[in-house]
Structure formats: C-alpha cells, structure tokens
Amino acid sequence: MATNPYAPPQSAVADVPQAAGGEPTFFAVSVLKLIILSLCTFGLYEIYWFYQNWKLIRDRTGENVWPLPRALFPVFFCYQLFKRIRDQRPDLDSAKLAAGPLATVWIILSLLWRAPDPYGMIVFAAVFVLAPVQAAANTVNTADAPGHDRNARFTVLNWIGVVPGGLLFLFALVAAFLPAV
C-alpha cells in the first residue's frame, strides 16, 4: 500500500509543561536585582518576591492559595515555595536545589534580626539564600517561556528605593560597627 503524501505526520511528541500565554512560571527577576532591592529596602522586597511567586502559582494552578498571608509569614511557607520551584521541571538539572537546607538557613537568618548589634545585621544575608532559588526559578522560566521579560533592568520606582535605601543601609551598616558612645 502506498503512503499518502498529504497525510499529517505520525510521530509521538511529548508535551512540555508550559505556563499559559508564554508567561513565566515563577516571578521573573535577575538575581542581582533581587539582592540589591532586598538590601536597599531592608528586606521589604523579599515580601514582594514571595507575594509575586505565590500569586503566579495561584493563577497558574487554580489552587486556593492566599499569596498575601504566605508573603507576610514566609517563615511558614518558604519551604513549600522552594520545593515547588525545584519540582516544577525535574528534567532541568540546573533547576535543582536543596529546598530543605535552603529553607532552614533562610529561616534561621531571618529570625536573627533581634540579635544584638552588630550581629543583628546578619539578617540581611538571608537574601543570599534566595539567590540560588531565584536562579532555579529563572531556569524554569527560561525553559517554560523563553521569550518572557527577564526583569533585569531597574525601573524608576526601583531607583527610588535603591538610592535612599542604599544610603540608609550603608549608614546603618557603619553605625552597627561603631563603638557606643
């Protein structure tokens, strides 16, 4: 029997999990921007980061997830977020991360804000724990939505937070190490 040259191809194609409409799966931001904005806003950007990630998860999956409480109390929900980012694309080795240890270190660092000066400043190191998490999220985003906005440029609103916040952060850092008078 002759093959029909007008017949559609008959090959098996595996579906790739993709965010709807070419949107990123998780909150897209460059690692450098995450670190700078987090430090210059004294950690407020981390709350925004958690909120945006949980909001995207809720919108994508349709789960009954409340992003605001999860962002305001990230100590209780950071592991679940880190695990979701890790498990989103098991085929991507570059998206693998140790969700448990990272969450543990992030929680410990976040709770050290009450330590006496200058040791309380260690709380700002928590953002460096989020860096590999965001790198994994960026890997997933690139695989799921290659043309998405990577959110690496600083907007005017970002600069409004960076300049005064950065100066205030530097003053606080210097003052933490000055001897008490």
C-alpha positions as CSV (number, residue, x, y, z in Angstrom):
1,M,0.0,0.0,0.0
2,A,1.4,3.4,-1.0
3,T,1.7,6.1,1.7
4,N,-0.4,9.2,1.4
5,P,1.9,12.2,0.8
6,Y,-0.8,14.5,2.1
7,A,-1.4,12.7,5.4
8,P,-0.3,14.5,8.6
9,P,2.9,13.3,10.2
10,Q,2.6,10.3,12.6
11,S,5.2,10.9,15.2
12,A,4.9,10.9,19.0
13,V,5.5,14.3,20.6
14,A,5.9,14.8,24.3
15,D,4.2,17.8,25.9
16,V,6.4,20.2,27.7
17,P,4.8,21.8,30.7
18,Q,4.4,25.5,29.9
19,A,3.0,28.5,31.5
20,A,-0.1,29.8,29.9
21,G,0.4,32.5,27.3
22,G,4.2,32.5,27.4
23,E,4.2,34.0,30.9
24,P,6.9,32.9,33.2
25,T,6.1,30.1,35.6
26,F,7.6,31.9,38.6
27,F,8.4,35.6,39.4
28,A,11.0,36.7,37.0
29,V,13.8,38.9,38.4
30,S,17.5,38.8,37.9
31,V,19.5,37.5,40.9
32,L,21.4,40.8,41.1
33,K,18.3,42.9,41.1
34,L,16.8,40.7,43.8
35,I,19.8,41.1,46.0
36,I,20.2,44.9,45.5
37,L,16.5,45.6,46.0
38,S,16.2,43.4,49.0
39,L,19.2,45.0,50.8
40,C,18.2,48.6,49.9
41,T,14.6,48.1,51.0
42,F,15.7,46.4,54.3
43,G,14.0,43.1,53.2
44,L,10.7,44.5,52.1
45,Y,11.4,43.4,48.5
46,E,11.6,39.8,49.8
47,I,8.0,40.1,50.9
48,Y,7.1,41.4,47.4
49,W,9.1,38.5,45.9
50,F,7.3,35.9,47.9
51,Y,3.9,37.5,47.1
52,Q,4.6,37.5,43.4
53,N,5.7,33.9,43.4
54,W,2.6,32.7,45.3
55,K,0.3,34.9,43.1
56,L,1.7,33.3,40.0
57,I,1.3,29.8,41.5
58,R,-2.3,30.5,42.4
59,D,-3.1,32.0,39.0
60,R,-1.4,29.2,37.1
61,T,-2.7,26.2,39.1
62,G,-6.0,27.5,40.3
63,E,-5.2,26.3,43.8
64,N,-6.8,28.1,46.8
65,V,-3.6,29.8,47.8
66,W,-3.6,33.1,49.5
67,P,-0.5,35.0,48.4
68,L,-0.6,37.8,50.9
69,P,-0.5,35.7,54.1
70,R,2.2,33.5,52.6
71,A,4.2,36.6,51.8
72,L,3.8,38.2,55.2
73,F,4.6,34.9,57.0
74,P,7.2,33.4,54.7
75,V,8.9,31.5,57.5
76,F,6.0,29.1,57.4
77,F,5.8,28.8,53.6
78,C,9.3,29.2,52.2
79,Y,10.0,25.5,52.1
80,Q,6.8,24.9,50.1
81,L,7.8,27.6,47.6
82,F,11.4,26.4,47.2
83,K,10.1,22.8,46.8
84,R,7.6,23.9,44.1
85,I,10.4,25.7,42.2
86,R,12.7,22.6,42.4
87,D,9.9,20.1,41.4
88,Q,8.4,22.2,38.6
89,R,10.8,20.9,36.0
90,P,12.6,17.7,37.2
91,D,14.2,17.4,33.7
92,L,16.3,20.5,34.3
93,D,19.4,19.7,36.3
94,S,20.2,23.5,36.5
95,A,16.9,24.0,38.4
96,K,17.8,21.5,41.1
97,L,18.2,23.0,44.6
98,A,18.3,21.8,48.1
99,A,14.9,23.1,49.2
100,G,15.1,21.9,52.8
101,P,18.6,23.1,53.7
102,L,18.0,26.5,51.9
103,A,14.7,27.0,53.7
104,T,16.3,26.1,57.1
105,V,19.1,28.6,56.6
106,W,16.8,31.3,55.3
107,I,14.5,30.9,58.3
108,I,17.4,31.0,60.8
109,L,18.9,34.1,59.2
110,S,15.5,35.8,59.0
111,L,14.9,35.2,62.7
112,L,18.3,36.7,63.8
113,W,17.1,40.3,63.5
114,R,16.8,40.5,67.3
115,A,20.4,39.7,67.8
116,P,22.5,42.4,69.5
117,D,24.4,44.9,67.3
118,P,26.3,44.3,65.1
119,Y,25.2,40.6,64.9
120,G,21.6,41.6,64.0
121,M,22.9,42.7,60.6
122,I,23.3,39.0,59.7
123,V,19.6,39.1,58.8
124,F,20.5,40.8,55.6
125,A,22.4,37.7,54.5
126,A,19.0,35.9,54.1
127,V,18.7,37.3,50.6
128,F,21.8,35.4,49.5
129,V,19.9,32.2,50.3
130,L,17.2,33.3,47.9
131,A,19.8,33.8,45.2
132,P,20.0,30.1,44.2
133,V,16.2,29.8,44.5
134,Q,15.7,32.6,42.1
135,A,18.4,31.2,39.7
136,A,16.5,27.9,39.6
137,A,13.2,29.9,39.1
138,N,14.9,31.8,36.2
139,T,16.0,28.4,34.7
140,V,12.4,27.1,34.8
141,N,11.1,30.4,33.4
142,T,13.5,30.3,30.5
143,A,12.6,26.7,29.7
144,D,8.8,27.3,30.0
145,A,8.6,30.7,28.4
146,P,11.8,31.5,26.5
147,G,10.6,35.0,25.4
148,H,9.5,36.3,28.8
149,D,10.7,39.6,30.3
150,R,13.6,38.7,32.5
151,N,13.1,41.8,34.7
152,A,16.8,42.6,35.0
153,R,16.6,46.4,34.4
154,F,16.0,48.8,37.2
155,T,12.9,51.0,36.7
156,V,12.4,54.5,38.1
157,L,10.5,53.1,41.0
158,N,13.4,50.7,41.7
159,W,15.8,53.6,41.7
160,I,13.5,55.5,44.1
161,G,14.0,52.6,46.6
162,V,17.7,51.9,45.8
163,V,19.2,55.4,46.2
164,P,17.8,56.5,49.6
165,G,17.5,52.9,50.8
166,G,21.1,52.1,49.8
167,L,22.4,55.2,51.6
168,L,20.4,54.4,54.7
169,F,21.6,50.8,54.5
170,L,25.3,51.9,54.3
171,F,24.8,54.3,57.3
172,A,23.1,51.5,59.3
173,L,26.0,49.1,58.5
174,V,28.6,51.6,59.5
175,A,26.7,52.6,62.7
176,A,26.3,49.0,63.7
177,F,30.1,48.6,63.9
178,L,30.8,51.9,65.6
179,P,31.5,51.8,69.3
180,A,28.7,53.0,71.6
181,V,29.3,56.5,73.0
